[in-house]
Amino acid sequence: MSLKVATWNINSVRLRIGLVTRLLERWQPDVLCLQETKCPQGQFPSGPLRDLGYSHIAEFGQKGYHGVAIVSKRPFTAQASRPFCGKDDCRHIAVTLGGAKPIIIHNLYVPAGGDEPDPAINEKFAHKLQFIAELENWFAKDCVPKGHESILVGDLNIAPLAQDVWSHKDLLKVVSHTPVETEGLLRIQKTGKWIDLMRQHVPAEEKLYTWWSYRARDWEVSDRGRRLDHIWSTAGLAPACRKIEILKEARGWEQPSDHVPVMASFAG
């Protein structure tokens, strides 16, 4: 098996389709999962992607907000999307890649949660916590069918470990790194028996970021990042992950997303 899977919060796929094609041309992942596509269903800019050989496209989008998509060189044997929190707000899509042991790829965009980490006064944060709880309940039901492996990727909007943020102390009361969020994400990981592939390759004691705020005048010099984007896999697939790449240079491209692509390479 040889498989390269990338994930990227693109922050408007139509605005940044040139950056998507740049990524595909240079790194040539087999599968690219996009979040925050902000593209109505049926208006996904598939033409430039098909021209590069990415003819298999699964999208779940809406006007102006959210949205997820998976583009692939390899055909899908199945695809599905799942609603959360009683909303149809386009935050999950999954596809299955065929083979001797099929692989289900889940692409998720977890709610950001707003600015105030108090669900009593911030509806967006309450939504985020409900989303986390529903994810945990779903994975507690052993959602990977027998005979399959699975990869989970996406902008999970939580930096769970102390070295996943520029300052653990300063961000403990900042949405994305509060204890209620980080503990919730780690429970999801444990309940679903997921392996954090990024931390499988980079020790937890080392700083690791995938997002740098647009508000920073010089994001690279200040380096106040957070690891909000993740790639997990089932335990049976984790040993085949030979390399993780965080494509930090994409943050310096013209009109960039505030997230950078993360890519996992599997072989075995």
C-alpha positions in Angstrom: 0.0 0.0 0.0 1.2 3.5 -0.9 -1.0 6.4 0.0 -0.5 10.1 0.6 -3.3 12.1 2.3 -3.3 15.8 2.8 -5.7 18.1 4.8 -6.1 21.8 4.5 -8.5 24.5 5.8 -8.5 26.5 2.6 -10.8 29.4 3.8 -12.7 29.7 0.6 -11.9 27.2 -2.2 -13.0 29.4 -5.0 -10.9 32.3 -3.8 -7.9 30.1 -3.4 -8.2 27.5 -6.1 -4.8 28.6 -7.4 -3.2 27.7 -4.1 -5.0 24.3 -4.2 -3.6 23.5 -7.6 -0.2 24.7 -6.5 -0.2 22.2 -3.7 -1.4 19.4 -5.9 1.1 20.0 -8.6 4.1 20.2 -6.2 3.3 17.6 -3.6 0.9 15.3 -5.5 -1.1 13.8 -2.6 -3.4 10.9 -3.7 -6.2 12.5 -1.6 -6.7 16.1 -0.4 -9.3 16.9 2.2 -10.4 20.5 2.4 -12.3 22.4 5.1 -14.1 25.8 5.2 -14.7 25.6 1.4 -17.4 28.3 1.7 -18.9 27.0 -1.6 -22.5 26.2 -2.4 -23.2 22.6 -3.3 -22.7 22.1 -7.0 -20.5 25.1 -7.5 -17.2 23.5 -6.4 -14.4 24.5 -8.8 -13.6 21.0 -10.0 -12.3 21.8 -13.5 -8.7 22.8 -12.5 -8.5 19.7 -10.2 -9.8 17.3 -12.9 -7.2 18.7 -15.2 -4.5 17.6 -12.7 -5.9 14.0 -12.5 -8.1 14.5 -9.4 -11.3 13.3 -11.1 -13.0 11.9 -8.0 -14.6 14.6 -5.9 -16.9 14.4 -2.9 -18.3 17.8 -1.7 -20.7 19.0 0.9 -21.1 22.7 0.8 -23.2 25.7 1.5 -23.1 29.4 0.6 -20.6 31.5 2.5 -19.9 29.3 5.5 -18.3 26.0 6.5 -18.1 23.3 3.9 -15.9 20.2 3.3 -14.7 18.4 0.3 -12.4 15.4 -0.7 -10.6 15.3 -4.0 -8.8 12.2 -5.1 -6.8 10.5 -7.8 -8.3 7.2 -6.5 -12.0 6.2 -7.0 -14.4 6.1 -4.1 -16.4 3.0 -3.4 -18.7 4.9 -1.1 -19.3 8.4 0.3 -21.4 9.8 3.1 -21.9 12.8 5.3 -23.2 13.1 8.8 -25.1 15.9 10.5 -24.2 17.1 14.0 -26.1 19.1 16.7 -29.3 19.1 14.7 -27.8 21.3 12.1 -27.1 20.7 8.4 -24.1 22.9 8.3 -21.7 20.9 6.2 -19.0 19.9 8.6 -18.4 16.2 7.8 -17.8 14.1 4.7 -16.4 10.6 4.4 -15.3 8.5 1.5 -14.1 4.9 1.2 -11.1 3.9 -0.8 -11.3 0.3 -2.1 -8.6 -2.4 -1.7 -7.8 -5.6 0.1 -8.5 -3.6 3.3 -10.7 -0.6 2.5 -9.9 2.7 4.1 -12.6 5.1 5.3 -11.4 8.7 5.3 -13.4 11.1 7.5 -13.0 14.8 6.9 -14.2 17.1 9.7 -14.5 20.8 10.3 -15.3 21.3 14.1 -16.9 24.6 15.0 -14.4 27.3 16.0 -16.5 28.3 19.1 -16.3 32.1 19.0 -14.3 34.2 21.4 -15.8 33.6 24.9 -15.2 30.2 26.4 -18.5 30.1 28.4 -21.4 28.1 26.9 -23.9 30.0 29.1 -23.3 33.3 27.3 -21.7 32.1 24.0 -24.0 30.0 21.8 -21.0 29.2 19.4 -19.0 27.7 22.3 -22.0 25.7 23.4 -22.3 24.4 19.9 -18.7 23.4 19.8 -19.0 21.5 23.1 -22.1 19.7 21.8 -20.3 18.8 18.6 -17.4 17.3 20.7 -19.8 15.3 22.8 -21.6 13.9 19.7 -18.2 12.9 18.1 -17.3 11.1 21.3 -20.6 9.2 21.4 -20.3 8.3 17.7 -16.8 6.9 18.0 -17.8 5.0 21.2 -20.0 2.9 18.9 -17.0 1.5 17.0 -17.9 3.2 13.7 -15.1 1.5 11.7 -16.6 -1.6 10.1 -14.9 -4.9 10.4 -12.2 -5.4 7.8 -11.7 -1.7 7.3 -9.1 0.8 8.5 -9.8 4.5 8.8 -8.1 7.9 8.7 -9.6 11.0 10.3 -8.4 14.4 9.2 -9.5 18.0 9.4 -9.6 21.3 11.1 -10.6 20.2 14.6 -10.2 23.7 16.0 -8.6 22.4 19.2 -4.9 22.4 20.1 -4.9 19.6 22.7 -1.4 19.5 24.1 0.7 22.0 25.9 3.2 22.2 23.0 0.5 22.6 20.4 0.3 26.3 21.3 2.8 29.1 21.5 2.1 29.5 25.2 0.2 27.0 27.2 -0.2 29.3 30.2 -1.4 32.3 28.2 -3.9 30.3 26.2 -5.6 28.3 28.9 -8.6 30.6 28.8 -8.6 31.1 25.1 -11.0 29.2 22.9 -9.2 26.2 21.2 -7.0 25.5 24.2 -9.3 25.6 27.2 -9.3 22.4 29.4 -12.9 21.6 28.5 -12.0 21.5 24.8 -8.6 19.8 25.1 -9.9 17.1 27.4 -12.9 16.5 25.2 -10.7 16.0 22.1 -8.4 13.6 23.9 -11.5 11.7 25.1 -12.6 11.4 21.4 -9.2 10.1 20.5 -9.2 7.6 23.3 -12.8 6.5 22.7 -12.3 5.9 19.0 -8.9 4.3 19.6 -7.4 6.8 17.2 -3.6 7.3 16.8 -2.4 11.0 16.6 -0.1 10.5 13.6 1.5 13.9 13.9 2.6 13.2 17.4 3.6 9.7 16.4 6.4 11.4 14.4 7.0 14.6 16.4 7.4 14.1 20.2 4.8 15.8 22.4 7.6 17.9 24.0 8.3 19.7 20.7 6.3 22.7 19.5 4.0 21.9 16.5 1.7 24.4 14.8 -0.6 24.4 11.7 -2.3 27.8 12.1 -1.0 31.4 12.5 -3.5 34.2 13.0 -4.1 36.8 10.3 -3.9 39.4 13.1 -0.1 38.9 13.5 1.8 41.6 11.5 4.7 39.2 11.0 3.4 35.7 11.8 6.7 34.0 11.0 8.8 36.1 13.3 6.4 36.1 16.2 5.5 32.4 15.6 2.4 32.4 17.8 0.9 29.4 16.3 -1.5 26.6 17.3 -2.0 23.0 16.1 -5.6 23.1 15.0 -5.3 20.7 12.1 -5.0 16.9 12.7 -4.4 13.6 11.0 -5.4 10.4 13.0 -5.7 6.8 12.0 -6.8 3.5 13.3 -4.1 1.5 15.2 -3.8 -1.0 12.4 -2.9 1.7 9.9 -0.6 3.8 12.1 2.6 1.7 11.6 2.3 2.3 7.9 2.5 6.1 8.3 6.1 6.7 7.3 6.2 10.5 7.2 4.2 13.6 8.3 4.8 17.0 6.6 3.5 20.4 7.8 3.8 22.6 4.7 4.5 25.8 6.6 5.7 27.7 3.5 2.1 27.8 2.3 1.3 30.4 5.0 3.6 32.7 3.2 2.0 32.3 -0.3 0.1 35.3 -1.7 -3.4 35.7 -0.2 -2.9 32.6 2.0 -5.2 30.7 4.3 -4.3 31.1 8.0 -4.0 27.3 8.1 -1.3 25.3 6.3 -1.6 21.9 4.7 -0.6 18.8 6.6 0.2 15.6 4.8 0.7 11.9 5.9 2.5 9.4 3.7 1.7 5.7 4.2 3.6 2.7 2.8 3.6 -0.9 3.6 
